[in-house]
Amino acid sequence: MSSNGANPSQRRPAGPRGELIALSLLTAAALLFLLLFHSAAPPAPPETEPPVVGYLYICGDAVARPGAYPFRLDHRLSPREVYLRAGGDPALVEHLPDLEIVPPQLVVFERSTLRAGGRIDINAAPAVILESLPGVGPVLAGRIVAGRPYAEPEDLLDVEGLGTATLESLAPLIRLR
């Protein structure tokens, strides 16, 4: 025991030094509390969905840069936009048909077709070009190629799987040489 009768282990710091220590501990506790419980990052902005992208595979002798091109699916594509993006000759743009192109799809631009007003020669075009026509898939394109030559557009009605409705939709897009 000390001379003042208090146990040294139970003494409180006295004077300005003790107040400074108490104030420092209180400040440190307050800062720790703020760091742990009130330092939440600002709310993240709501996530937006990235645009859905589809690819068009563009080829043919009328484009400078054939290849796969990404296009947004929420955007209507015209043959003009697709053709120019692949390095097509702007002088031939006026001959492109007015169709909507939906990825994924193979799009073929041939100079002979573009010079013919965008109409495909049904007697000369390869099957892959015929497949670019509405309603013509690989099987029907193969049947069209196998049934050549055609003298009149109506001769296409002899092709199995090609009916009057399909012929009507093809009529403005094809030609016979």
VOTOR-808087 format. One line per field, with one value per residue (C-alpha): x, y, z; residue in three letters. Coordinates in Angstrom, 3 decimals. Example, Ala and Ser with C-alpha at 12.3 -4.5 7.8 and 13.67 -1.06 7.14 Angstrom:
2
xx = c(12.300, 13.670) $
yy = c(-4.500, -1.060) $
zz = c(7.800, 7.140) $
r = c(Ala, Ser) $
END
This chain:
177
xx = c(0.000, 1.068, 1.257, -2.157, -3.784, -4.761, -3.652, -1.339, -3.080, -6.430, -5.296, -6.692, -4.446, -4.729, -4.601, -4.485, -2.461, -5.229, -7.902, -5.832, -5.498, -9.223, -10.081, -7.679, -9.254, -12.743, -11.739, -10.120, -13.270, -15.478, -13.277, -13.270, -17.057, -17.363, -14.958, -16.694, -20.331, -20.656, -18.075, -20.325, -19.411, -21.902, -24.549, -23.523, -25.522, -28.065, -26.570, -27.715, -27.944, -25.317, -26.862, -27.439, -25.160, -25.496, -23.031, -23.413, -20.990, -20.360, -18.612, -18.548, -16.430, -18.255, -16.873, -13.303, -13.362, -15.318, -15.683, -17.822, -19.310, -21.133, -24.427, -26.875, -30.017, -32.232, -31.357, -32.956, -30.242, -30.451, -28.354, -26.848, -25.465, -24.082, -22.574, -20.819, -19.484, -17.786, -16.148, -18.618, -18.408, -20.723, -21.474, -23.333, -25.424, -28.418, -28.771, -29.222, -32.664, -34.733, -34.742, -34.323, -31.315, -31.456, -28.285, -27.026, -26.961, -24.634, -24.832, -23.247, -22.610, -21.628, -20.825, -22.808, -25.892, -25.540, -25.051, -28.259, -30.263, -29.806, -31.680, -30.131, -29.760, -31.564, -29.788, -26.243, -26.123, -24.499, -26.632, -25.090, -26.387, -29.810, -29.985, -29.928, -33.382, -36.385, -37.853, -34.903, -32.795, -29.996, -32.314, -34.488, -31.416, -29.983, -33.234, -33.272, -29.701, -30.530, -33.573, -31.733, -32.108, -35.326, -36.851, -39.558, -39.911, -43.012, -40.770, -39.621, -43.020, -41.748, -39.158, -40.366, -41.079, -41.374, -44.979, -46.835, -46.397, -42.621, -42.425, -44.375, -41.933, -38.956, -40.214, -38.850, -35.508, -34.624, -33.899, -33.318, -30.413) $
yy = c(0.000, 3.478, 6.336, 7.679, 4.329, 3.380, 0.271, 1.277, -1.132, 0.608, 4.165, 6.312, 8.567, 11.987, 15.371, 16.503, 13.476, 11.103, 13.103, 13.078, 9.294, 8.853, 11.226, 9.391, 6.019, 7.410, 8.925, 5.653, 3.719, 6.174, 5.921, 2.128, 2.147, 4.421, 2.318, -0.942, 0.061, 3.231, 2.895, 1.076, 1.808, 3.863, 1.645, 0.185, 1.368, -1.180, -3.664, -3.263, -6.202, -6.130, -6.037, -9.436, -9.908, -12.227, -12.828, -12.503, -14.406, -12.242, -13.451, -12.980, -11.233, -7.903, -7.263, -6.317, -7.802, -11.070, -12.655, -12.865, -9.580, -8.992, -7.110, -6.209, -8.328, -5.463, -3.485, -3.991, -4.739, -3.728, -5.298, -1.829, -1.602, -5.133, -4.679, -1.409, -2.711, -5.562, -3.149, -3.319, -0.903, 2.060, 2.346, -0.980, -0.195, 0.932, -2.604, -4.280, -5.742, -4.259, -7.153, -7.474, -9.531, -11.403, -12.957, -15.631, -15.918, -16.341, -13.343, -13.544, -10.487, -11.312, -8.608, -10.318, -10.394, -6.780, -5.585, -7.425, -5.191, -7.485, -10.314, -13.757, -15.815, -18.990, -20.957, -19.906, -19.113, -21.718, -23.311, -21.142, -18.005, -19.546, -20.172, -16.407, -16.205, -16.179, -19.639, -21.426, -23.617, -26.031, -28.847, -26.682, -24.926, -28.333, -29.304, -26.033, -26.628, -30.240, -29.178, -26.723, -25.220, -23.251, -21.428, -19.588, -18.756, -20.966, -23.969, -23.730, -25.098, -28.477, -28.427, -30.532, -28.321, -25.079, -23.916, -20.967, -18.822, -19.341, -18.601, -15.354, -14.235, -15.178, -13.586, -10.051, -11.466, -13.866, -13.749, -16.268, -15.819) $
zz = c(0.000, -0.645, 1.779, 0.700, 1.443, -2.120, -3.867, -6.795, -9.160, -8.581, -9.197, -11.959, -13.939, -12.554, -14.148, -17.799, -18.833, -17.729, -19.510, -22.685, -22.577, -21.927, -24.779, -27.118, -26.276, -26.793, -30.168, -31.278, -30.301, -32.216, -35.329, -35.111, -34.854, -37.890, -39.928, -39.103, -39.297, -41.334, -44.096, -46.542, -50.131, -52.085, -53.636, -56.947, -59.939, -61.103, -63.502, -67.050, -69.338, -72.070, -75.519, -77.042, -80.015, -82.983, -85.778, -89.510, -91.670, -94.696, -97.824, -101.569, -104.159, -103.663, -100.158, -99.239, -95.725, -95.589, -92.165, -89.024, -87.829, -84.528, -84.652, -81.887, -82.050, -80.892, -84.018, -87.440, -89.972, -93.583, -96.325, -96.919, -93.361, -93.484, -96.952, -96.135, -92.812, -94.674, -97.104, -99.970, -102.894, -102.164, -105.893, -105.757, -102.651, -104.693, -106.068, -102.680, -102.004, -99.169, -96.726, -92.989, -91.964, -88.660, -87.176, -87.180, -90.920, -93.853, -96.181, -99.617, -101.767, -105.362, -107.899, -110.667, -108.453, -107.363, -110.940, -111.860, -109.545, -106.556, -108.227, -107.978, -111.152, -110.196, -112.956, -111.996, -108.274, -106.010, -103.293, -100.575, -102.333, -102.889, -99.127, -98.583, -100.194, -97.842, -97.307, -98.947, -96.698, -97.573, -98.684, -100.915, -102.357, -103.260, -104.978, -106.948, -108.126, -109.065, -111.137, -113.385, -115.943, -115.550, -118.499, -116.545, -112.850, -112.732, -113.512, -109.896, -108.869, -110.062, -107.251, -104.324, -101.301, -103.271, -103.439, -104.860, -101.722, -101.742, -105.468, -104.954, -102.250, -104.468, -107.701, -107.037, -105.851, -108.668, -112.366, -115.132, -117.453) $
r = c(Met, Ser, Ser, Asn, Gly, Ala, Asn, Pro, Ser, Gln, Arg, Arg, Pro, Ala, Gly, Pro, Arg, Gly, Glu, Leu, Ile, Ala, Leu, Ser, Leu, Leu, Thr, Ala, Ala, Ala, Leu, Leu, Phe, Leu, Leu, Leu, Phe, His, Ser, Ala, Ala, Pro, Pro, Ala, Pro, Pro, Glu, Thr, Glu, Pro, Pro, Val, Val, Gly, Tyr, Leu, Tyr, Ile, Cys, Gly, Asp, Ala, Val, Ala, Arg, Pro, Gly, Ala, Tyr, Pro, Phe, Arg, Leu, Asp, His, Arg, Leu, Ser, Pro, Arg, Glu, Val, Tyr, Leu, Arg, Ala, Gly, Gly, Asp, Pro, Ala, Leu, Val, Glu, His, Leu, Pro, Asp, Leu, Glu, Ile, Val, Pro, Pro, Gln, Leu, Val, Val, Phe, Glu, Arg, Ser, Thr, Leu, Arg, Ala, Gly, Gly, Arg, Ile, Asp, Ile, Asn, Ala, Ala, Pro, Ala, Val, Ile, Leu, Glu, Ser, Leu, Pro, Gly, Val, Gly, Pro, Val, Leu, Ala, Gly, Arg, Ile, Val, Ala, Gly, Arg, Pro, Tyr, Ala, Glu, Pro, Glu, Asp, Leu, Leu, Asp, Val, Glu, Gly, Leu, Gly, Thr, Ala, Thr, Leu, Glu, Ser, Leu, Ala, Pro, Leu, Ile, Arg, Leu, Arg) $
END
